[in-house]
């Protein structure tokens, strides 16, 4: 009653070849990486044998659920910024005249503008006029921008340090007592479970009651204490002016996050 069967594979290269191309690739039997030349595959094999074979492990649950509840907290303040540049001629020398690639022009920053955007609760507590800077001739536009951000961060620190007590109306207290599921993850409350028991969740910036939540969901939904600085096309343009300046002023450049969307 055995219903299993085997299929003879005469050529692994033919099996893994993509599309209708007649171009032959040479594939490694362990990692399935393809090489244009057979000699490159032979060079690869000793290194590949040092590691265990790879296997894709699928999750036991068939569904993915949103669990990053801290992202549900409204950011009280962020900064929108943009750089402006002019095109400068690059002097040519005899050493660069016969190179395959010649650098003829480069973009030099000549100014920037930024605006601090605050939520409605803090809009009246902070002067958020548009800041415009034009190059004074010292060529330190990017450095001036980093210094300005540090100054803004110091001025905005009291907002991020705000810690207000919860403001709960009688109607909200009744709604809290009647709630049967967490407003964040929508799972039911469990009285005997320390992580799944019910608690009051509120905004620490405004004191507003948000809803009934699990203990662990409430702990996960932490305050945002960073000030995002938003650029359009940061990776493709503005970052070229900023990276060198950041290296002079910042010790940790690991938290530069880019939304990979072109609009």
C-alpha positions as CSV (number, residue, x, y, z in Angstrom):
1,X,0.0,0.0,0.0
2,X,3.0,2.3,-0.3
3,X,2.0,5.3,-2.5
4,X,5.4,7.1,-2.4
5,X,7.4,7.3,-5.6
6,X,10.8,8.7,-6.8
7,X,11.7,10.8,-9.7
8,X,15.1,10.4,-11.3
9,X,16.9,13.7,-11.7
10,X,19.6,13.3,-14.4
11,X,20.8,16.8,-14.2
12,X,20.6,19.1,-11.2
13,X,21.7,22.1,-13.3
14,X,18.8,21.5,-15.7
15,X,16.3,21.1,-12.9
16,X,17.3,24.4,-11.2
17,X,17.7,26.4,-14.4
18,X,15.3,29.3,-14.6
19,X,13.0,30.2,-17.4
20,X,13.6,29.3,-21.1
21,X,17.2,30.3,-21.1
22,X,19.7,27.9,-22.7
23,X,22.5,29.3,-20.7
24,X,23.9,26.6,-18.4
25,X,24.6,27.3,-14.7
26,X,26.5,25.1,-12.3
27,X,24.7,24.6,-9.0
28,X,26.0,23.6,-5.7
29,X,24.2,20.5,-4.3
30,X,24.2,21.8,-0.7
31,X,23.2,25.5,-1.0
32,X,21.8,25.6,-4.6
33,X,23.8,28.6,-5.4
34,X,24.5,28.9,-9.1
35,X,27.8,29.7,-10.9
36,X,28.5,30.7,-14.4
37,X,31.7,28.7,-14.6
38,X,32.3,25.1,-13.3
39,X,35.7,26.1,-11.9
40,X,34.0,28.7,-9.7
41,X,31.8,25.9,-8.3
42,X,34.8,23.8,-7.5
43,X,36.3,26.8,-5.6
44,X,33.1,27.2,-3.7
45,X,32.6,23.6,-2.5
46,X,35.3,23.6,0.2
47,X,33.8,26.7,1.8
48,X,30.3,25.4,1.6
49,X,31.2,22.1,3.2
50,X,32.2,23.9,6.4
51,X,28.6,24.8,7.1
52,X,25.5,22.8,7.7
53,X,22.9,22.6,4.9
54,X,20.2,25.2,4.9
55,X,16.5,24.5,5.3
56,X,13.5,26.7,5.3
57,X,11.5,26.3,8.5
58,X,7.9,27.5,8.2
59,X,6.0,28.8,11.3
60,X,3.5,26.4,12.9
61,X,0.8,29.1,12.9
62,X,-0.6,29.9,9.4
63,X,-1.3,33.5,10.3
64,X,0.9,36.5,11.2
65,X,-0.4,39.0,13.8
66,X,0.6,42.6,14.5
67,X,2.4,42.7,17.8
68,X,4.5,45.8,17.7
69,X,2.0,47.8,19.8
70,X,4.5,50.6,20.6
71,X,3.9,51.7,17.0
72,X,0.3,52.5,17.9
73,X,1.4,55.4,20.1
74,X,1.0,58.8,18.3
75,X,4.4,60.5,17.9
76,X,4.1,63.9,19.7
77,X,6.7,65.6,17.6
78,X,8.7,65.0,14.4
79,X,10.8,67.1,12.0
80,X,10.4,67.4,8.2
81,X,13.6,68.5,6.5
82,X,15.1,69.1,3.0
83,X,18.4,70.1,1.5
84,X,19.0,72.3,-1.5
85,X,22.2,72.1,-3.7
86,X,23.9,73.7,-6.6
87,X,25.9,72.0,-9.3
88,X,29.6,72.8,-9.1
89,X,32.2,72.1,-11.8
90,X,35.0,69.7,-10.8
91,X,38.5,70.8,-11.9
92,X,40.0,68.4,-14.4
93,X,43.7,67.4,-14.2
94,X,46.0,65.5,-16.4
95,X,45.7,62.4,-14.1
96,X,41.9,62.3,-14.6
97,X,41.8,63.1,-18.3
98,X,42.3,59.6,-19.5
99,X,40.2,57.7,-16.9
100,X,37.3,55.7,-18.0
101,X,35.0,57.6,-15.6
102,X,35.5,61.3,-15.2
103,X,33.8,63.3,-12.5
104,X,32.7,66.5,-14.2
105,X,30.3,68.0,-11.7
106,X,29.2,67.5,-8.1
107,X,26.3,68.7,-6.0
108,X,27.3,71.1,-3.2
109,X,24.7,71.9,-0.5
110,X,23.8,75.5,-0.4
111,X,21.1,75.5,2.3
112,X,18.4,73.6,4.0
113,X,15.0,74.1,5.6
114,X,13.1,72.2,8.3
115,X,9.9,72.4,10.3
116,X,9.0,70.9,13.7
117,X,5.6,69.3,13.5
118,X,3.7,68.8,16.8
119,X,0.5,67.0,17.8
120,X,-2.5,69.2,18.7
121,X,-1.8,68.7,22.4
122,X,1.5,70.5,22.2
123,X,1.1,72.8,19.3
124,X,0.6,75.9,21.5
125,X,3.6,75.1,23.8
126,X,6.4,75.4,21.2
127,X,7.4,77.8,18.4
128,X,7.5,75.7,15.3
129,X,8.1,78.2,12.5
130,X,9.8,77.1,9.3
131,X,13.6,77.3,9.7
132,X,15.5,78.3,6.6
133,X,19.3,78.3,6.4
134,X,21.4,79.6,3.5
135,X,25.2,78.9,3.0
136,X,27.3,81.8,4.3
137,X,30.3,80.7,2.3
138,X,32.0,78.4,4.8
139,X,30.8,75.2,3.2
140,X,29.5,73.8,6.5
141,X,25.8,73.5,5.6
142,X,25.4,69.9,6.7
143,X,27.4,70.6,10.0
144,X,25.1,73.5,10.7
145,X,22.0,71.2,10.2
146,X,23.3,68.6,12.7
147,X,24.0,71.4,15.3
148,X,20.5,72.8,14.7
149,X,18.9,69.4,15.3
150,X,20.7,69.0,18.6
151,X,19.4,72.4,19.7
152,X,15.9,71.5,18.7
153,X,16.2,68.2,20.6
154,X,17.2,70.1,23.8
155,X,14.2,72.5,23.4
156,X,11.8,69.6,22.7
157,X,13.1,67.4,25.6
158,X,10.4,68.7,28.1
159,X,7.7,67.4,25.7
160,X,9.2,63.9,25.5
161,X,9.6,63.8,29.2
162,X,6.0,64.6,29.9
163,X,4.4,62.1,32.2
164,X,0.7,62.9,33.0
165,X,-1.6,61.0,35.3
166,X,-4.6,59.2,33.7
167,X,-7.8,61.2,33.3
168,X,-10.7,58.8,33.6
169,X,-14.3,59.9,33.4
170,X,-17.2,57.8,35.0
171,X,-18.4,56.8,31.6
172,X,-14.9,55.5,30.7
173,X,-14.6,53.6,34.0
174,X,-17.9,51.8,33.2
175,X,-16.7,51.0,29.7
176,X,-13.4,49.7,31.2
177,X,-15.3,47.4,33.5
178,X,-17.5,46.1,30.7
179,X,-14.6,45.4,28.3
180,X,-13.9,41.8,27.6
181,X,-11.1,42.0,25.1
182,X,-7.8,44.0,24.9
183,X,-8.1,47.1,22.7
184,X,-4.6,46.5,21.3
185,X,-4.5,42.8,20.4
186,X,-8.3,42.0,20.6
187,X,-7.7,38.8,22.7
188,X,-9.9,38.2,25.7
189,X,-8.8,38.9,29.3
190,X,-7.8,36.1,31.6
191,X,-8.2,36.9,35.3
192,X,-5.8,34.3,36.6
193,X,-3.1,35.1,34.0
194,X,-0.7,37.9,35.2
195,X,0.1,38.9,31.6
196,X,-3.4,38.6,30.3
197,X,-5.3,40.3,33.1
198,X,-7.1,43.7,32.5
199,X,-5.5,47.1,33.2
200,X,-6.0,50.7,32.3
201,X,-4.0,52.0,29.3
202,X,-3.5,55.7,28.9
203,X,-1.4,58.2,27.0
204,X,1.5,59.4,29.1
205,X,1.8,62.6,27.1
206,X,-1.8,63.8,27.4
207,X,-3.2,61.6,30.3
208,X,-6.1,60.5,28.0
209,X,-7.6,57.0,28.7
210,X,-7.1,54.8,25.7
211,X,-8.8,51.5,26.6
212,X,-8.7,48.3,28.6
213,X,-5.5,46.3,27.8
214,X,-3.6,43.3,28.9
215,X,-0.7,43.9,31.3
216,X,1.9,42.7,28.8
217,X,0.3,44.7,25.9
218,X,0.3,47.8,28.0
219,X,4.0,47.2,28.9
220,X,4.9,46.7,25.3
221,X,3.2,49.9,24.2
222,X,6.0,52.1,25.4
223,X,6.5,55.9,25.0
224,X,8.3,57.1,22.0
225,X,11.3,59.2,23.3
226,X,12.9,59.8,19.9
227,X,12.3,62.6,17.4
228,X,12.0,61.3,13.9
229,X,13.6,63.4,11.2
230,X,11.8,62.8,7.8
231,X,13.3,63.4,4.4
232,X,12.0,62.7,0.9
233,X,14.5,60.5,-0.9
234,X,17.0,60.5,1.9
235,X,18.9,57.4,0.7
236,X,19.0,58.7,-2.9
237,X,20.0,62.3,-2.3
238,X,20.1,64.1,1.1
239,X,22.1,61.3,2.8
240,X,25.1,62.0,0.6
241,X,25.5,65.4,2.3
242,X,24.6,64.2,5.8
243,X,26.7,61.1,6.4
244,X,30.1,62.9,6.6
245,X,28.6,65.5,8.9
246,X,26.9,62.8,11.1
247,X,30.2,61.0,11.5
248,X,31.7,64.2,13.1
249,X,28.9,64.7,15.6
250,X,27.4,61.2,16.3
251,X,29.0,58.1,17.8
252,X,26.2,55.8,16.9
253,X,24.9,55.9,13.3
254,X,23.0,52.5,13.5
255,X,19.5,53.9,13.8
256,X,19.0,55.5,10.4
257,X,15.7,54.0,9.2
258,X,14.5,54.3,5.6
259,X,11.0,53.6,4.3
260,X,11.7,51.9,1.0
261,X,9.0,53.6,-1.0
262,X,9.5,55.9,-4.0
263,X,6.6,58.3,-4.6
